[in-house]
Amino acid sequence: MKFGIGGVNKNIKSGLIGIGGVNKNLKEVYVGIGGVNKLVWSAFVAVDRLYFTDNHADKNYELNINTIAVIKTVSTPSDFPYAIGGIAGRLYYGNDELDKNHELNINTLASINTGNSPTGSPSGIGGISNRLYHCSISYNWNYELNANTLAVLKTVSSPGTFASGIGGISDRLYHCDNATGKNYELNIDTLAVLKTVSSIGPDPTGIGGINNRLYHCDGRFPLTNHELNINTLASINTGTAPSYGSQGIGGVK
């Protein structure tokens, strides 16, 4: 973006504009031209917030991205939560009791939009920065969903027999399977397997992340959540889970 300063156009790459001596990072910049405000620059601003869901306590939690400790606890929209994760600036949740997927307010964790799970038993939801995915244990399908309507855009058979979690970082997608005890990296377009790694515990239930960090939970190790290396899928950090009903983990990018 260029601004005229003393007759010279300056190229401002970072989007930082001095206001009262302080640089403010603006998500969108408008310039008045002929009495009309024109949008001349827009950029995604990373949010990086991490969430966790628990089907024993029927709670959704916001977690600290570094310590994985609980910083907020909210009752779920209905019983039997099984999935949580997000894309850029938006958070989603899956509920097994009513076979529904929800978009949640990232601050209050209240439901702001609801759609039917394609085949029931939603077990994973999350995505990359601009695309949303979902998995179901009922028929072992992985899906790409419309982020606004939650309708199915693509359906692909999952690599295992008990699809239990799906989610990603800004540009890479991951999946876990409860029956095989495996974590997978998937192609974001075809949903084909790119990488297969044994999970930390035998009962992987959730996987997902923020902009550039990946997290995982396991039902047999109910008091520990993990941060994973995005390449090797090995544990690089652990935090105490709030209850023993670990079902989903993921974040807003």
Order of alpha helices (4+ residues) and beta strands (2+ residues): beta-beta-beta-beta-beta-beta-beta-beta-beta-beta-beta-beta-beta-beta-beta-beta-beta-beta-beta-beta-beta-beta-beta-beta-beta-beta
